[in-house]
Amino acid sequence: MNILLQIITANVVVSLISLIGGIFLLRKKFFTKSVIPYLVAFAAGVILTTVFVDLFPEALEHSDEAGKDFNVFLPAFIGMLFSFFLERFLLWYHHHSGNHNIKPTLFLVLVGDGIHNFIDGIVIASSFIASPSLGIVTTLAIAFHEIPQEIADFGVLIHSGLDKTKALVFNLLSAIPAIAGGILSFYFLESLKGSLPLSLSFSSGIFIYIAGADLIPHLHIDYKKQKKWAQVIPFIAGIILMYFLITFLHGKE
């Protein structure tokens, strides 16, 4: 099997991982409206941990590729500003179009997740180009990393106003950039490397905004609705799970 086919196959496998969490949550005996606040809490923990334990350190590690004067925090700041103004525009658009059922967070999580998955595709491709064995290990690491991440994203999409089927479809579509990232990286790896820290930091800014502007405030609202401390458990579970997955699996790459 040639390297390009290995890269495409690996990225397809990782992309299909996004279906696992969604299909699990679609089961009627598990998924009810009362579960959504706990999914939101879990998503907040997963997203924040992914940003500060995975994306930012990765951006710092590759910062030299973007030049000596590269400020790793500036793209994150721009990502947060981008998220704010995009959300402001979408709120204005929804107000004038009469569509009040879908939250702007939907578009933000799709953009952030798409960038994240595109970067995963680059990482998988560069690993296979280095050696097939490293490519397999890296693919497994990313796949196991993606399961809780995609469950979290699915919860955010439901929280944003999509029904279960549409959330599953959008979640799958947001995984497609991984395949594109793998193919483009195979042909243009050197030129893509320079943009890697910028993309990692920018997507970090989007995810920080999602967690800080929507998910965590929603948890405080639910607290006032007598949820009390129950949501702390999935929030902490998301943090612990992602921390150990990231640190353990990165050690295996």
C-alpha positions as CSV (number, residue, x, y, z in Angstrom):
1,M,0.0,0.0,0.0
2,N,1.6,3.3,-1.0
3,I,1.9,6.2,1.5
4,L,-0.9,8.3,0.1
5,L,-3.4,5.5,0.3
6,Q,-2.2,4.8,3.9
7,I,-2.7,8.4,4.8
8,I,-6.2,8.5,3.2
9,T,-7.2,5.3,4.9
10,A,-6.0,6.4,8.3
11,N,-7.8,9.7,8.1
12,V,-11.1,8.0,6.9
13,V,-10.8,5.7,10.0
14,V,-10.3,8.7,12.3
15,S,-13.2,10.6,10.6
16,L,-15.5,7.7,11.1
17,I,-14.7,7.8,14.8
18,S,-16.9,10.9,15.0
19,L,-19.9,8.6,14.4
20,I,-19.2,6.5,17.5
21,G,-20.2,9.1,20.1
22,G,-23.1,10.3,18.1
23,I,-24.6,6.8,17.5
24,F,-24.2,6.0,21.1
25,L,-26.0,9.2,22.2
26,L,-28.8,8.6,19.7
27,R,-29.9,5.5,21.6
28,K,-33.3,6.5,23.1
29,K,-32.7,4.8,26.4
30,F,-29.6,6.9,26.9
31,F,-30.5,10.3,25.3
32,T,-33.1,12.5,26.9
33,K,-33.4,16.2,27.3
34,S,-32.3,15.9,30.9
35,V,-28.9,14.5,29.7
36,I,-28.1,17.6,27.6
37,P,-26.9,19.8,30.6
38,Y,-24.5,17.1,31.6
39,L,-23.2,16.7,28.0
40,V,-22.6,20.5,28.0
41,A,-20.6,20.2,31.3
42,F,-18.6,17.3,29.9
43,A,-18.0,19.3,26.7
44,A,-16.7,22.3,28.7
45,G,-14.2,20.2,30.5
46,V,-13.0,18.4,27.4
47,I,-12.7,21.5,25.3
48,L,-10.7,23.5,27.9
49,T,-8.4,20.6,28.6
50,T,-7.8,20.1,24.9
51,V,-6.9,23.7,24.4
52,F,-4.5,24.1,27.4
53,V,-3.0,20.6,27.5
54,D,-2.9,19.7,23.8
55,L,-3.4,22.6,21.3
56,F,-1.4,25.4,22.9
57,P,1.6,23.2,23.9
58,E,1.6,21.8,20.3
59,A,1.5,25.3,18.9
60,L,4.5,26.3,21.2
61,E,6.4,23.2,20.1
62,H,6.1,24.1,16.4
63,S,6.3,27.9,16.9
64,D,9.8,28.1,15.3
65,E,8.3,26.9,12.0
66,A,6.4,30.2,11.8
67,G,9.4,32.3,12.3
68,K,11.4,33.7,15.3
69,D,9.0,36.6,15.9
70,F,5.9,34.5,16.0
71,N,3.7,35.2,19.0
72,V,1.7,32.0,19.7
73,F,-0.9,33.9,21.7
74,L,-1.8,36.4,19.0
75,P,-3.7,34.0,16.7
76,A,-5.6,32.8,19.8
77,F,-6.6,36.3,20.5
78,I,-7.6,36.9,16.9
79,G,-9.6,33.6,17.1
80,M,-11.5,34.9,20.1
81,L,-12.2,38.2,18.4
82,F,-13.3,36.4,15.2
83,S,-15.7,34.3,17.3
84,F,-17.1,37.3,19.0
85,F,-17.8,39.2,15.8
86,L,-19.0,36.1,14.0
87,E,-21.5,35.4,16.8
88,R,-22.6,39.0,16.9
89,F,-23.2,39.0,13.1
90,L,-25.1,35.6,13.3
91,L,-27.2,36.9,16.2
92,W,-28.1,40.0,14.1
93,Y,-28.9,37.7,11.1
94,H,-31.0,35.3,13.2
95,H,-33.0,38.3,14.6
96,H,-33.7,39.6,11.1
97,S,-34.4,36.2,9.5
98,G,-36.7,35.0,12.3
99,N,-34.7,31.9,12.9
100,H,-34.2,31.8,16.7
101,N,-33.9,28.1,17.2
102,I,-30.2,27.7,16.3
103,K,-27.4,29.3,18.4
104,P,-24.4,30.9,16.7
105,T,-22.2,28.5,18.8
106,L,-23.1,25.9,16.2
107,F,-21.1,27.6,13.5
108,L,-18.2,28.4,15.9
109,V,-17.8,24.7,17.0
110,L,-18.0,23.6,13.3
111,V,-15.2,26.1,12.3
112,G,-13.0,25.2,15.3
113,D,-13.6,21.5,14.9
114,G,-12.9,21.6,11.2
115,I,-9.6,23.4,11.7
116,H,-8.7,20.9,14.5
117,N,-9.5,17.9,12.2
118,F,-7.5,19.5,9.3
119,I,-4.5,19.7,11.6
120,D,-5.0,16.1,12.7
121,G,-4.9,15.1,9.0
122,I,-1.5,17.0,8.6
123,V,-0.1,15.2,11.7
124,I,-1.2,11.8,10.5
125,A,0.3,12.4,7.0
126,S,3.6,13.7,8.4
127,S,3.8,10.6,10.6
128,F,3.2,8.2,7.8
129,I,5.8,10.0,5.6
130,A,8.3,9.6,8.5
131,S,7.5,5.8,8.9
132,P,4.5,3.6,8.5
133,S,4.8,2.3,12.1
134,L,4.8,5.8,13.5
135,G,1.8,6.6,11.3
136,I,-0.2,3.7,12.7
137,V,0.7,4.7,16.3
138,T,-0.2,8.3,15.7
139,T,-3.5,7.3,14.0
140,L,-4.5,5.2,17.0
141,A,-3.5,8.0,19.4
142,I,-5.6,10.6,17.5
143,A,-8.6,8.1,17.1
144,F,-8.7,7.5,20.9
145,H,-8.3,11.2,21.5
146,E,-11.2,11.9,19.1
147,I,-13.9,9.7,20.8
148,P,-14.5,12.0,23.9
149,Q,-13.8,15.1,21.8
150,E,-16.5,14.1,19.3
151,I,-19.0,13.2,22.1
152,A,-18.4,16.6,23.5
153,D,-18.9,18.3,20.1
154,F,-22.1,16.3,19.6
155,G,-23.4,17.6,22.9
156,V,-22.6,21.2,21.9
157,L,-24.4,20.8,18.6
158,I,-27.5,19.5,20.4
159,H,-27.2,22.3,22.9
160,S,-27.0,24.8,20.0
161,G,-30.4,23.7,18.7
162,L,-29.9,20.9,16.2
163,D,-31.9,17.7,16.4
164,K,-30.0,14.4,16.9
165,T,-29.9,13.4,13.3
166,K,-28.7,16.8,12.0
167,A,-26.1,17.0,14.8
168,L,-24.8,13.6,13.8
169,V,-24.5,14.6,10.1
170,F,-22.8,18.0,10.9
171,N,-20.4,16.2,13.3
172,L,-19.4,13.8,10.5
173,L,-19.1,16.6,7.9
174,S,-16.8,18.5,10.3
175,A,-14.4,15.5,10.3
176,I,-13.9,15.6,6.5
177,P,-11.2,18.3,6.7
178,A,-9.0,15.6,8.2
179,I,-8.9,13.8,4.9
180,A,-8.2,17.0,3.0
181,G,-5.4,17.9,5.5
182,G,-3.9,14.5,4.9
183,I,-3.9,14.7,1.1
184,L,-2.7,18.3,1.0
185,S,0.0,17.5,3.5
186,F,1.3,14.6,1.3
187,Y,1.9,17.1,-1.6
188,F,2.7,20.3,0.3
189,L,4.0,19.2,3.7
190,E,6.8,21.8,3.9
191,S,4.6,24.8,3.0
192,L,1.8,23.6,5.4
193,K,4.2,23.2,8.3
194,G,4.7,26.9,8.7
195,S,1.0,27.5,9.2
196,L,0.6,24.7,11.7
197,P,1.2,26.7,14.9
198,L,-0.9,29.6,13.6
199,S,-3.8,27.2,12.9
200,L,-3.5,25.5,16.3
201,S,-3.5,28.8,18.2
202,F,-6.4,30.2,16.1
203,S,-8.6,27.2,16.8
204,S,-7.6,27.4,20.5
205,G,-9.0,30.9,20.6
206,I,-12.3,29.7,19.0
207,F,-12.6,26.8,21.6
208,I,-11.8,29.1,24.5
209,Y,-14.5,31.5,23.4
210,I,-17.1,28.6,23.0
211,A,-16.3,27.3,26.5
212,G,-16.1,30.7,28.2
213,A,-18.9,32.6,26.4
214,D,-21.5,29.8,26.0
215,L,-20.9,26.5,27.8
216,I,-19.7,27.6,31.2
217,P,-22.3,30.4,31.6
218,H,-25.0,27.8,30.6
219,L,-23.8,25.7,33.6
220,H,-24.3,28.6,35.9
221,I,-27.8,29.1,34.6
222,D,-28.6,25.4,35.2
223,Y,-27.2,25.7,38.7
224,K,-30.0,28.3,39.4
225,K,-32.5,25.8,38.1
226,Q,-31.7,23.4,40.9
227,K,-29.0,21.4,39.1
228,K,-26.8,22.5,42.0
229,W,-23.4,20.7,41.9
230,A,-24.4,17.7,39.8
231,Q,-22.9,19.1,36.6
232,V,-19.5,19.5,38.4
233,I,-19.0,15.7,38.0
234,P,-19.2,15.5,34.2
235,F,-17.2,18.7,34.0
236,I,-14.3,17.3,36.1
237,A,-14.7,13.9,34.3
238,G,-14.1,15.6,31.0
239,I,-11.0,17.3,32.3
240,I,-9.5,14.2,33.9
241,L,-10.3,11.9,30.9
242,M,-8.8,14.3,28.3
243,Y,-5.8,15.1,30.5
244,F,-4.8,11.4,30.8
245,L,-5.7,10.6,27.2
246,I,-3.5,13.4,25.9
247,T,-0.5,12.9,28.1
248,F,-0.6,9.1,27.8
249,L,-1.2,8.9,24.0
250,H,1.3,11.6,23.2
251,G,3.9,9.6,25.0
252,K,3.1,6.7,22.6
253,E,3.6,8.8,19.4
